[in-house]
């Protein structure tokens, strides 16, 4: 891996230095004149004039000030004479759009360098659109307030280096790299966009290195339908399941790629996912989305994934195959829930492997693997997946142990000398046969990087046989069903079965991102102590170069300041998240790069709310309002409006026929400790008869439900089930409700954390008319065959009990009790779907519907009449039994009874459903 010769602050990026022809320097100033000569004393004024004037080898130097327009040169540069645009002082030249055009537009251009600007889209113009270009470098820029997506399309030899990207909007994506190749994305920071900062798709030969991904408004990246990616030495942190994002999980969907030495920590739910799926716009000839998105034949090794509020990694979907997770640390993830480190779904291939990883929860012996619906300890995972030939199985030789980090509190993930991770890893590959030469045959060439043919990139340094016998890869030759050949820069001698891995110290490779004591020619690690401070407090920075002499260092603190000191102390004046980067030159001329993350939260009163949202103009979009989720198909309609009582702004929630209308609003604040923040308060206004509930969800654990209904309108109070909840008034007036979520401990006394709060809206079908009796399946004392935890799923959000049946004769049964004798029509409420079968319906052991087709092309609620009858007071039972004609699942919503004389139509239609809420907070007592 070799950050070294490339993409540093050297002229190598400009055009690989040797042979560069330097043309003229021209200056620009906001007070200049395009009729001037372009000297410092007589500068030009406009970007447009520079575009027309620059020739290969020329540089436009922007003096401090603001410039409106688009960088779009009339000419291209050449390999020896690029065209350059740069700010004389770091980010002192501010570029803004003069209309809605991008600030940078390159169409078919070659050899263009743009550096050190402040790009302000002003929510009007995107930062850049690059199409069909080659050899483009954008470096050292700060980019803010983009209204749309920065597009890099159908281009090659692209370099995005040392930039700060902050779209400052809570919906959508920030950067798309699509149909590109030979791309390096290095040393950047991405933040403040609601869905995804960086999407790479349909691209190949891409390096993503030493970046700080810290998108607290959504997921950290999406890599789709791409091949030969190297994702290394990044910090991946602070992702959140909220705002404008579908969830927190960065998507890792690619072929023949390497994910290594990344530090993944402090994400506010599950940070990483290989969840294969078919894009909604997929078609047999569509160039982008023939789908499904897959994760195939990729290597994930020497990463440290710790202290995240969800699983460390989730694997599921249509095609996740032939991947190898080896020598990673998964530690103390999901400590707020079940403690599982890896989720491995039962719908993916069995040829993925987890070898010699540390899989450990907050306490020894916890279940750390969720395999399908089973929860296994590390030992059980090793034992329960079949081993072939003493070395091949899905889970093999994984360890449940505390990795013994040097100092977890300050994010120093080096290993102490006593760490069980030292020497406990497996070599990435083994030498095959024996011999001497520079062409080394190995068992797995996919583990190693050779530069991907990108100019300036170099191949891996590897160790052969012993950790200090180091050679460098010049090319990896992958040969199907034959040994891969590593072409090296020198001759080595090997024996059959000899270890081949990245350089190590001791008896073998360590587990985790940082090898203890290993000598690597370019590796360097940066540290911040403390990594979390309040504004104005000092932070001490340091480096570990693993014994190498550092000749020079350049620290970029991301607040516009730099330091050349080896161990600087720095204070951050403003609250925020900072991706600090150190670029290092060693005494042998090689170079390295190391990122470190510093969190500078605003000073908070200990009695301040965890969450506070009032939806007013001055706070909406800059405070917690960003973290309420009001979108995606299961939501209702939502818009921010003036309160009907003229008391400021609020959220209006309403039925939307194009959505599933199951959830109105969601918020996931992160580590919500209910002892510290036990109270939830909000204002609401619900018209008469509109059904609304409040649901809170804990972090998932095998021994408790996925959610609790803690408040409901009178017509929905039955959903509260075992929890003694609160009643919402539906009288059309404004009310304030304060809920104490510690009430949940009456049922689950061990509950410590909650993950999510939401309004739940059962608006998928019209409500039962007044006078009807409703008996929900959720919360009833149902029974089934089969009856295992893996067979029955209670979807509280869908108001459904789902039996995963796969054979005729299997059944789901639900009792309901009448307080008095009733004559009327009885209905069974179902949710038909493509996964369902055909069922026979029985009432009190009598067959009343012989054959009901429970299957439908879509998700459709259905009300099946059992006919008019008289039912005595007492308990009755409805039973659904799967028929041989079509086997499949059963989805039961409940039973309703229309007493004789009751109306047939509801007082409200779905279009009448709406409510308002405001002034939401999660508070200390």
N, C-alpha and C positions, 0 to 999 in steps of 0.2 A: 504494500500500500504505500503510496508515496506522494504524499502531498508535496514533497520536496521540490523538485525542479520546476514545477508548474506554478501557475496561478498564485504566485506569491506577489510581493510588491515589486518584483523584478521586471525587467524589460522582456523577459521570456514570454509573458502573456501578450505583450504588444506585438511581437512577431517572432518570438524565439530568437531574439537579439541579434545574432550574427548576421551581418549583411544588411542591416536596416539602413535605409536611406532616409535621412532627416531632411524634410522640406522646410518651409517657412513657418514661423509662429505668428499668428494674428490674434490681436486682443479685441475683446468686446467689453463694453460698459453700457449700463442703462442710460448714461449721459453722453454716449458717443454719437457718431454720425456715420452712416454707411458710405458717405462720400470721402471719409478719411482714409488714410493709408493702412489702417489696421495695426499701427504700432501701439506700444503702451501709452505713449503721450498723445496719440491721435487714434483712438480705438473706433472700431465699428460699433453699431448699436444693435442690429437685429440678427436673430437666428437665421432668418430667411436669406440675408446677404451672405452669411457664412456658408450656408448650404450651397449657394450658387458659386461661391468663390473657391472653396477648398479643392486642392488637387492632391493626388497621391503624395504622401509624406508630410502634408501640412497638418498643423495643429491649431485649433481655435481655443484660445485661453480666455475664460470668462472671469472678469473681475467681479468683486462682490456686488450683489444687487439682484433685482428681479427681472426676469426675461420671459416674455410671452411668445408662444409659438411652438413649432414642431421641428425637432432635429430630423432632417430628411435630406441628406446631402445629394447633390446632383450627380456626383461621381462616386465610384468605389475606390478604395485603396488597393494596394497590392501586398504580397507577402513581405516584400522588402520595404514597402512604403505605405503603411496604413494611414488612414485619415482619422484624426483624433479630435475629440471635443472634451475639454476638461475645465473644471473650476480651479482657479489659481489657488484659492484657499479652500480647505476641506469643507464642502457643503455650504460655502458662503454664497455661491451663485444659485439662486432659487429659480427653477424653471416652472412655469405655469402654462396651462392651455390658453390659447387666445379664442378658442371656441370649444366645441366638443371633440375635436380631433385628438389623437394620442400625442403625448409630449415627445415621444420618440417613434418614428415610423421608418422602418427599413424594409424595402421590397426588392429582393434580389440583390441587395448590396453585399459587398465583400470587404473584409479587412477594415472594420470600423471599430474604434475604441471610444467609449464614453465613460467618464470617471469623475467621481467626487462631487456630484451635484446633489442638491436638495430638489426633489421632484414633488410638487404639490398639485395633485389632480383637482383640488378644490371642489371635489364631488361633481366635476363637470367633464373632465377629460381623463381617459385612461393613461397610465404611465407609458405603455409601449405596445406596439404591434410590429413583430418581426416575421416576415413571410419570405420563404425561399432564399434566405440569406446564408452566407458562409463566413466563418471567422469573424464573429462579433463578440466583443467583450464589453460588459457593463460592470463597472467595479467601483466600490467605495461610495455608492450613492445611498441617500436616505429617501425613501418613497412613502408618501403619505396621501390619505384622502382620495383614493381611487374610487370612482363610481362603478367601475366594471372590472373586467378581467384583463390582466396583462397577458398577451398572446404571443407565444413563440411557436411558429408553425412551419413545418416542412423545411427546416433549416439544419445546418450541420456546423460542427466546430463552434458551438456556443459556449460562452463562459460568463456565468453570473457569480461574481466574487465579492465578498465582504460588503454586501449591501444590507440595509435594513428595510424590510417590506412591512408596511402597516396600512392596510386599506381603510381602517377606521369606519367600518360598516358591519352590521351584524347579520347580513344575509349574503349568500353567494360565495364564490371562490375568488382567489386573488391572482394566482399565476397558473397558466396552462402551458405546458410544454408538450406539443402534440405532433406526431409524425416527424420527429427530429432524431438525429443521431450525432454521436460524438459530442456530448454535452457534459460540462462540468459545472456543478452547483456547489460552491464551496465557501465556507466562512460567513454565511449569511445568517440573519435572524428573521424569523417570520412571526407575525403576531396580529391581533386585532382584526379578525374577519370571522364572520359567524359560521361559515360552513367549512371551508378548507383553504389553507394558505397556498399549498402547492399541489398541483395535479400533474403527474407525468403519465401520459398514455400514448399507446401506439408508437413508442420510441424505443431505441436500442442503443447500446454502448453509452451508458449514462453513469456518471459519478456523482454521488450525493455525499459530501464529505464535510465533517467538522462544522456543521450548522447547529444553531440553537433553534429548535422548533418549540414554540411556547404559546400556542394559540388557546388562551383561556376561554375563548368564545366558541370553540368547536373542536373538531379533530385536527391533527397536526399535518397530515398529508394524505394524498391518495395516489398510489402507483398502480396503474391498470394496464393490462394488455401490452406489456412491454417486455423486452428481453435484454439480458446482459446488463443488469444494473449492479453497481457497487455502492452499497449504502454503509458507510463506515464512519466511526468516530463522531457521531452526532450526539447531541443532547436532545432528548425527546421528553417534554415535560408539560404540565399544567393543562392538558386537554380536558374539556368539560363536555358532558352530555347535556347540552342546553342550547338556548338562544336559537340561532338559525341553522344549527347542525342536526343531522339525523341522529348522531350519537358521537361519542368521544373517540371511536376506534379508528386509528390510522390504517388505511387499507394497503396491504402488501399482497398484490396480485400480479405476479410476473413469472417469467420463465428464466431458467439458467442464470440466476442472480446470486449475489452474495450480500448478506446482512451481518455485519460483524463489528465488534468493539464499540457498540453504541451503549450509552448510558440512558436508561429509561426509568424515570422516577417522578414521584409527586404528581402523577396525573390523577384527575379527579373522578375517573372511572376507568374502565378497561382501555389501555392505550393502544393495543396492537391487535390486528385482525387479519387473518387470511380466510375471508368468508366469500367463497366463490359464488357468483350469482349471474343471472342473465339480465343485462341492461334492458330497461323497458322499451328502448327504441331498437332492439336487435332485429335484424333481418338477414336472410341468407346471403345477400350481396351487399349489405351496408358495409362500407370500408372500415368504420370505427368499431362497430358493436356487433359483429357476427356472433360474439359471445359463446359460451359464458366467459366471464373474467376468471382466470385460473391462477393457481400458485403451483408451479410444476418444476421439479428438478432444480431446486434452489437450496442454498446452504446458509444456515443461520448459526453462527458460532461466536464464542468468546464475547457475549453480550452480558451486561448486568442490568437486570430488570427487577426493580425493588420498590417497595413502599408506594404502590399504586392502589387506588381504591377499588379496582376491579381485578379480574384475572390478568395475569401478565400477558397472555396471548390466547386468542380464540381461533380455532380452526374448524371450519364447517363449510358445507355447500357442495356444489356440483362436481368440481374437479380440483381437488387439492391432493397432489400425488408426487411421490418420489422426492420428498424434501427431507433434509436431515438437520435436526437441531442437536448441536453437539457442544459441550463445554460451556454452557450458559449458566448463569446464576439467576434463578427465579426465587426471590426471597421476600417474605412478608407482604406479598400482594394480597389484596382482598381481606386484610385483617379486620375490616369492619363487617365482613360477612362470613362466608363459609371457609375462608382461608385457601381456596383453590388457586393454584398458580397457573395451570394450563387447562383450557377447556378443549376437549377433542371430541367432536360430534360423531355420532354413529352413522352419518350419511356420507363420509368421505372415505377415500381409499385407505387400505391397511398397509400400504407400502411407505408411509411416512415413518421417520425414526427419531426417537429422543434418546440420545446416548450420553452418559456421564454428565448430566446436568445436575446442579443442586436444585432440588425442588423442596422448599421448606417454608412453612407457615410461621405465624408468630410464636407457636409452641411446637415442640417436637411431637411427632406422631399424628399430626393433623392430616385429614384427607387433603391432598394437594393436587390431585388430578381429577377432573370431571370427565369421564369417558362415557359418552352417551348420557344416560341417566344414572350412572354409577359414580360414586365418590370413593376414590382410592388414595391410600397413602403411597409414598414413593415406592416402598417395598411391594405393596399390592399391585401397583402399576407394572413393576418389573416382572412380577410373578404371573399376572393375569393376561399378559399379551405373549403369545407363543414365541418361544425362542427357537431359531433354526440355526443349526451348525454352531452353537455355542457363542454366536456373536450377533445374530440378526434378529431383531424383534422391534415392535413399535416402541416399547419402553425397555431400555437395557442399561443396567448398572447405574441408574440414577440414584442420588444420595439425598437423604433428609438430614441436613446439618446446617447450623448457623455458619455462614461463610466467614465470620469474624473480620468484618471490615475494620480498617484502621480507625475511622471515626464516622459512623453513619450519620450522626447529627449534623456534621458540617459537610456532608456529601463527599467524604474522602473514601472512595471505594477500593483503595489499595488493600491488599491482604496482609494481615499480621503474620508473623512467622509461625504462629500456632494454627493458622487457618486450615481446615480440612480440604479446602479447594486447591492447596498447593500440591503440585505433582499428581493431582488426581484426575486430570483430563486424559483424553484419548488423542493420539496424533491425528491430524486432519487427513493424512493419507499414509500409505506404506509403499516403500520402494518394492519393485517387482524384479525378480531375477537378481543378478549380481553383475558388477562391471565397474568400469571407470570411463568417464567421459562427461560431456556437457549436455547430453540428452538423457534425462532421467525418467524412466518409466515408473508410473505411480498408479495406485488403485483408483484415485479420484482426482482428476484434474479440475473438476468443477469447483473445488475448494479455493482455487488460487486465481489471482488477478495478474494480467499481463499488460495492462495499459489500454486494452480494448482498441488499439490503433489510434488513440487520441493523441494529437501532437503534444509533446511535452510530458505526457504521463509515462511513468515507469512501472515495471512489474514488481511483484512482491519480493522482499527479502525472505528467504526460507532457511531453515536449519535442516540438515540431513544427518541423521544418526545421533548427533549430540546437539545440544541447544546452541553451542557457539560455533558450529561448523556451518558458516553462513555463505550462501550464494544468492544471486539475484536472478529472477525469472525474466527472460527476454520475450518468451512466447509460450503460451500454453497450446498444445496440439491435442484437441479432444478427438478420440477415435472410438466409434461405437463398438462396444463389446471387445475392445482391445485395450491394453494399457494406454492411458493418456501419457503424453510425453511433455515433460517440462524442459524447455530449452533454456539453459543457464548461461550466465556470463563467465563461468569458469568450469574447469573439470572437477568432478567429485568422484569419490569411490563409494559404492553402496553394496549392501548385501540384501538378500531377499527378506522382506518383512521389516526392514529398517524404517524407523519413524521419519516422516517428512511433515514438517509443520512450520508455523511461524516461529521465529526464534524464542527459545525458552531457557530457563535456568533450572538446574536440579535434575531430578530423575525423569521428568516429563512435563508436558504442558500443564499449566494451571487451568482451573475453571474460572471463568469470568472475563471481564473486559480488560483488566490490567494484570499483566503477568508479573509475578513477584520476582524482582531481581534480574529480569531478562534484559539482555543487551539487544537493542534494536537500533539500526543506524539512523532512523528518523523519528522515532516515537518520543513524544513529550506529552505530559499531562499538566493541566493547569488547575489551580485550587484557589478558592476564595474563602476567607475565614473572617467573620462568619458569612455564610451564603445568603442569609436573610437579615436585613437591617432596616431601620427606619431612616427616612431622609436625614442627611447630615451626619450620620454615624460612619466611622471609618471601616473600610474593608481592606484586609491585607491579602495580597495576591502573591502566589509563588508557583514554581515550576518543578517538576520532577523529570529530568532528562535521562534517568537511568544510567548515570555515570558519565555521560558525554559532556564535553566542555561546550558551553554556550558562548558564542562569539558576540552575538547581538540579539536583541529582542525588541519587538514593537507591540505594545499592548493597546488595543482599541477598546475603550470602555463603553462605547456605543452612545455616549451622551455628548459626543463632539470633542472629547478630549482623548489624549494619547499619553503614553509613557514609554521611555526607552530604558527604564530601570529594570533590573533583574527581578526585584521583589518590591514593587511599588505598593503604597497605601493610597487608597482613593475614597472619596466620599461622593455619594450621589445626592444631588440637591433635590431631585423630584422623585416622587413615588413612581413605581413602574417595575417592569421586568426587563432585565438587561442581559443580553447575550454578549459577554466579553470574550474577545479573541486575542490570543498571543501568537504572533508569527515569529519563529525562532530560526536563527542561522547558527549552525554548529561550527566548531573550529576546522572541520574538514570541508566546509563549504556547503554541505547538505543542509536542507531546510525542513522544518516541521511546522505544524499548526495545531493549536489546542484551544478548544472553546471551554468556557465555564459560565454557569448561570447564576445570576444574583437577583434575588427577589427583594424589592424595596417597597413593602406595603405602606400605605398611608397610616399614620399614627391613629390608633383607635382607642376610644374609651372602652374599658372592660365591660361596661354596661351597654355598649352600642349593639344594635341588632346584627345578627348574622346576615340578614337580607332585609332590605327596605326599598320598596318601590311605590312611588306615588303617580307615575305616568305623566307628570307635568312636563311642559316644554323644556324647562331648564335642566331637568334631570333625565328625561327620556333619551336613551341612546348613549349616555355616558356613565350610568350607574347600573344597578342590578336589573333594570328593565331589559337590558340586553340578554339576560339569562332566562327570562321567561320564554318558553317555546309555545308559539301559537300557529305552527304550520305542520305540514304533512297530512296525508290522507285520512288518518284516524282522528284528526282534530275537527272542531267546528269552524265556522267562520269567526273572525275576530278583527276588530278595528279599534283604534284609539279615538275616543270621541269626548265631547263636552258632557259632563254629568247632567242627567235630566234635572237635578236640583240646582244646577248652575254653581256647583261648588268645586270647579276645576275640571281636570281631565280624568278619564277612567277608561277601562277596557269594556267594550260592548261585545258580548259573546252571542252568537246566533246560529241557527240551523243553516247549513250549507248543503244543498242537494248533491253537490259534486264531491263531498267528503264523507267519511265514515261516521262522523258525529258521535264519537265515543269518548273523546277527551277534549276539554275546552282550553286548558292551560296547564303547563307543566313547569316545574322549576326544580333543579338539582343543585343544591348549594355546595356539594362536596362532602366534607366530613362533618356532618350535622350530628353533634353529640347532644342527645336529648336532655341530659342532666344540665348541660351548660346553656342550651337554648330550648327550653321546654314549651314555650308559648308561641302560638301562631295566631295572628290577628289580621282581620281584613274587613272591609266594608263590602256589602253586597245588596243587590236589589233584584228580586226574583218575582216575576208576575205570577198570579194565581194559577196553580195547576201545572207549572213547568217543573219537570223532574230534574233535580241536580243533586249530586253527591260530592263529597270531598274524600279523596283517597290519599293515604300516605304509604310509601313503599320503603321497606328496609333493604339493605344489601342482601342479596340472595344467599340463603343458607338452606341445607337439605332438610332442616327440622322445623321450618316455619313457612307460612304463606308468602306469596310474592307481594301482597298488599293488604291493607286494612281500610275499610270504609269507616271513617270516624265521624262523619256528619252527613246528613241527608235531609231533603225535604220530606214532609210527612208521607207523601205517596211513594217514597223510596226508602223509608226507614228500615224495611225488612232486610235491605242489603247489609246493614251494619252487623248483622249476625251476632258473633260472640262478643264484640266490643260494645261497651256502654257508651254510645256516641252522643253527638249533639244534633239538635233539630234546627234546620234552616227554615226560616219563615218565608213563605211564598205569598205575601200579601201585597206585593207591588210597592212596598216602602223600603227606604234605605235602613239597613241594620248594620251593627258592628258585632262581630263574633270573635271572641278570644278562646282558643282551644288549648288545652294542656295535653300534649302528646304523650306525657308520661302515663296517661290513662291506659295506653296499650299494654303497660306492664301488668295490668290486672289479668291479662291472658298470657303474655309472654314476659315473665319477670326478668329474664336475662337480656332483654333488648337494650342495646346501648346506642346504636346509631340508626339514623334514617337516611335514605338516599334521595327521595323524591317526594314532592307534594304536587297534587293535581286536583283540578275540578274534573270529575268524571261525569259524562253526559250520556245517558242511555237513550240517545235520540235516533238510533238506527231505524226504529219502527214507531208507528203512532202508539200512544199509550192506550191502555185499556180504558174503556169508558167508565164514568162514575157508576159505582154500584157493583162493578165486576170484582171478583176475588182473584188475587194474584199470588202464586206460590213459586218464588224463584228457586231454580235448581241450586244456584250458588248459595251456600249456607244451610242447605237441607241435609238431612241425614241419609244421603244417597248410598247405594251399594252397587257392586258391579262384579262381573266375571269376564276377564281377569280383574284382580283388585290390587295389584302392586302399585307402588308410587310411580313407577315408570309407565303404568297403563292408564291412569286417570289424571287428567290435567284440569285444574280449576282456573279458568280465565276470568278473573273478576272484572277486568276492564271490558270484556266482551259479554259479561253476564252469562257465561256458558260453562257447563261441565262437559268435558270432552273425553270419551272413552276411546282409546287407541285399540280398537278391535281389528282382528285380521282373519277371523275364522267364523263360519256360521255357528249359531247357537250362543255366541257371547252376548252379554246383556248389560244394560244399565237400568237401575230401578230407583225410583224416587217416591218417598211417602209424602202425603200432605194431609192436614187435619182440618175438618170442618167443625165449627163450634155448634152448629145446628143443622138440621136437615135442610137440604136445598134441592129444589127442582129447577133445572135449567140445562144449558148446553155446556159441555166440557171440552176444553181444547188442550192439546199438547203443543208447546212452543219449541220450535227447533231452529237451528241455524244450518241450512243446507249448504253444501260445498262440494268441490271436486274430489275431496278426500273421503267422502261419505259413501255408504253402501245403500242397500235396501233393508228396511226394517219392518218387523211386525210389532204392533202396539197393543198392549194388554192393559186393562184396567181391572184391578182386584182379581187377578188370575184369569180373566175372561178376555179372549181375543176380540178386539173391537175394530181394528184395522189390520187386515191380513197382509197387505203388501203396500208399503209406502216408499216411493222412490226418494231417498234422502240425498241423492246426488243431484247437483246442478252445476252448470257452467258459470261459476262465480260464487259469491258469498251472499246468500239470500235468506233473510229471516222468513220462516213459514209458521202458520198457525193451522194445525191439523185438527179438525173437528172429530170428536168421538161420539157426537150425537146428543140428542135431548135425553135426559134421564133424571131420576130422583136418587140422590145420595144421602144416606143417613148421617147423623152427626158421628164424629169419630175419625179414625185414621183410614186413609185409602192409599192405594199404591198404583203408580203408573210404571209400566215396564216396557222397554224397547229392546227387541231381540234381533240380532243380525241374521238376514236370510242368506241362503246359499246362492240365490240368484245373482246377487252382487254383494260381495263382502266389502266392508270398509268401516270407517269410524262412525261414532254416534256423537252428535252435538246437541245436547239438551239444554234449553234455556229455562223451562219451567212448565207449570200448569196454570191455566186460568179457567174460571168458571163464570158464565154469564147467567145470573139468576133470572128466573122467569119474570118478565116485566121490565128488566133493566134495559137501558138504551143500547142500540147497536153501534152507534158512532160516538167517538170521543168528543169531549167539549172543546179540545184544542187539536189542531192539526200540527204536523211537524213544522210547518212554516211559521207557526205561532211561537215556537220555542226560542227564547232569548233570556239573557240576564246581564247584569252589569256588576263589575267588582273594581275595587280601588284600595289604595293605602294598605298594601300587603306588607307584613313584616314577620320575620322569625326572630324571637327575642329571648333574652335572659329573663329570669323571673323578676 
